[in-house]
């Protein structure tokens, strides 16, 4: 009996991938608490300074609801654009070789490295009526800067790397010969993509789109300059939160932030559930 227990313990130790799992797990949990859980807990604790009636009144005010509509609609449109264009860009980087490919691949990381305020200023300078891009559309009577179109452009800029970097590794693992076989059997490129490739990249695409949506929903720096910040029209929820903070109304600011936090968590958990379900189907 003792030999059996000893063999079981040795087998369990052999299956451990990380040496010193106990210490590694403890460090991981500690950092998770310090970086993530404690700030989020403080956010919820600050919201408790409001009564339930005041909390509901704050998050359902007409100005707050209008800011939700602007943030959610612009974030959703930007995410859809990123899902399509990010997949196309990942496809080009994986399947084709061309001069400057490495430079283009590196530029994808630019929204991660570039301060969002600089991105907002640059996009605003380009899209105002006197800018290079804005002047072209101004001739047709289309305003970009200080409208929801400008917000969508800024959110698309900061969110598209998530989709590219999520889909690109999956496409690299798909053998090109499977696509050639599909075309030899009479399937066109469109049918090959939707029948063969899309099921393979769908979990990664949804994960990247979820991360992009969460980033767009809480984006502030790149949007503040190009949005115009007109209440009930182009005011995003993060800007409304900053306005409450400038008035030292921390309780109402944290209440609005809690709403965005819940929406982001729901989206990320939904994407995680889809990925888990897809992986189980693949294993099964």
N, C-alpha and C positions, 0 to 999 in steps of 0.2 A: 504493500500500500504506500509506504514511504517512497519507494522507488518510482511508483507511478506519479506521485505528487512532484517529486524532483524533476522527472522528465517533462511534466506539464509546465513547471515553472521555467525550465530551460528552453522549452519550445516557445513559451510566451516571450522570453527575453530575446530569442532569436528572431521573432517576428517584429520586434521594435525597429523601426527605421532610423529614428533619431536617438543617438546615444544620450543618456542622461535625460530621459523623457520627463521625469518629474520636475527637474530644475527648469528645463525648457518650457514646460507647460506653465509653471508658476510665473516665470518671467513674462510669458505671453499674456496671461490673465492680468497680471499687474499693469502692464503697459496698456492693455485694452481698457482697464478701469480708469487709468489716469487720463488717457487721451480721448476716450469715447464716452464711457458710461458716466463718469463723474460730471463732465460738462452737460450731458443730456439730462442727468438727474437734477442738476442745478437749474436747468431751464424749466423743468416741470415744477420744481420747488418754488421758483419765482412766480410761476403762474398761479400757485395756490394763494398768493396774496389777494387775488380777486375772488369775490364770491361767484357762485355758479351763475347767478343772473347777470353779473357784470361781465363774466367771461363770455357768455352767449351773446350779450349785447355788443361786446367788442368785436368778436369774430364774425358777426352777422350784420355789422353796420353797412350802410349803403356804399361807403367809400372802400371798406374792406372787400365787400363782394365784387365791386368793380375791379379792384386790383387783382383778386383771384382770377377773374375772367380774363384779364389781360395776360397775367403770368401763365395761366394754364393753356390758353389758346395759342399764344406765341410759342411756348415751350413744346406743345404738341406738334405744331406745324414744323418747327425747326427740327424736331426729332424725326418726323417722317422724311424730311429732306435729307437729313443725315443718314437715315437708314438706306435710302436709295443711292445717294451719291457716295456714301461711305463704302457700300458694297461694290459699286462700280470701280472706285479708286483702288480698293483692295484687290479686285480682280485684275486690274491693269498691272499693279505692282507684282502680282504673283505669276501671271501668265505671259507677260510680255517683257522683252528687253529693249531698251532704248537709251540713247545718250541722256545723261542727267537723271537716271533712275534713282541712284543713291541720294542725290540732292533732294529729289521730290519725296523720297521715303523719309529723309530727315526733317523736311519741312512740316511733315504731319505732326511732329512733336512741338511745333512752334507755339500753338495755343497753350500748351502746358508750361512752357518756359517763359513766355512773354507775359509781363504784368498786364492784368486785364484792363487797367486804366489806360495803358498805352494803346491797347487794342481798340478800346472805345474811342479814344481821341483820333486814332488813324482812320477808323471806319467813319467817324463823323465828318472828318475833313474830306473824305472821298465822296460822301453821299449828300452833302449839303448842295444847295442849288448852284453854288459856284465851284463845287468840286469836280474832279475829272469824271466821275460816274454820275453824280447827281445832276450835273449840267445837261447831260445827254437825255435823262428822263424828264428833266424840267421842261425841255422843249415839247414834250408830249403831255405836259400837265400832270406829271406823276411826281409826287414828293416822296422821298425815301427817308431822309433824316427827320427826326422828331415825329415819326409816325410809327405805327405797329410794324410796318415793313422794315424799318430800321432795326427795331427790336428783334425781329426774326432773323435778320442778317447777322446781328451780333451774337445771338444764341446759336445760330448755325456754326459760326466760326469757333466758338468755344466748345461745342459739343461733338463735332464730327470725328475727332481723333479716337473717341471711345469706340465708335462703330468700326472704324478701319482696323484698329489694333485688336478688336475682338474677332473679326471675321478673317483677317489675313492669315493667322496660323492654321485655321481650319481649312482654308482653301489650299494651303501649301501641302497638307496631308492627303488631299484628294488626288488620286492618280489621273493624269491627263488622258491615259488610255481608255478610261471608262467613258469619257466624253466622246472620244473617237469611236468607240464601239457603239454608243448610242446613236451617233450620226450615221454610222454604217448600216444600222438597222432601220434607218428611215426617219428617225426623229430629228426635227429641226433644232436650231439653237435655242429657240424660245422654249420648246417642249423639253429639251434636255435640261435647261436651267430649272424649270419649275418642277420637273419630275425627278431629276437626279441630284442636282446641286442644292436646291433650296431646302429639301429635307435635311441635308447634312449640315448646312450652315445656319438653319433656323434657330437652334438654341443659342449659338454665339451671337447671331444677329439680334435676337431679343434681349440678350444680356447687354450688349453694347448699346442698344436703343434705350434700355432702362437706365443705364448709367448716364447716357446723354440727357435723357429727360430730367433726371434728378439734378444734374449739373445745371441745366438750363433753368429749372424751376427756382433755384436759389441764387442764380447769377446776379451780380450787382455791378461790379466794376466796369465791365465792358458795355453795359446797358445804360448806365446813368447819364452818359454824355449824349447818346444818340436817341434816347427815348423821348425827350421833350418834357417828360415828367408832369404832364397835365392830369390832374385828378379826374377820375371817371373816364379817361380816354387812353392815356399812355403811361399811367402810373402803375408800376409793378409792385408786388407785395414787399419785396426786400426794401424798396425805397420808402414805402409806408412805415416799415419797421424802423428804418433809420430816422424818419421824421419823428416817430414816437420817442426814440432814444434821445434825440436832440432836445425834446421837451421834457426830458427826465421822467417820462412815463414808462418805467421799466416793466411794470406788470402787463400793460396792454401790448407793449412790444414783444414780450415773451409769449403772450397769448397768440399773437399772429404768427410768430416763429414756430410755435408748437403745431399750428395748422399745417405749415409747409413741411415740418418734420414728419408728421403723420402721413401726409400724401407721399412723400419720398419713400418712407419705409414701406408703405403699401405697394408701391410700384416695384421696389427692389425685391421684396418678399415674393411678389407675384412672378417676377422674372426668375428668381431662384427656384420657385416651385415648378415652373415650366422646364427649366434645365434639369432638375432632378427627375421629373417625369420622363423627359426625353432620354436621359441616360439609362434609366431603368428599362425602357423599351428596347434600347440598343443592346443592353446586356442580356435581356430576355430573349 
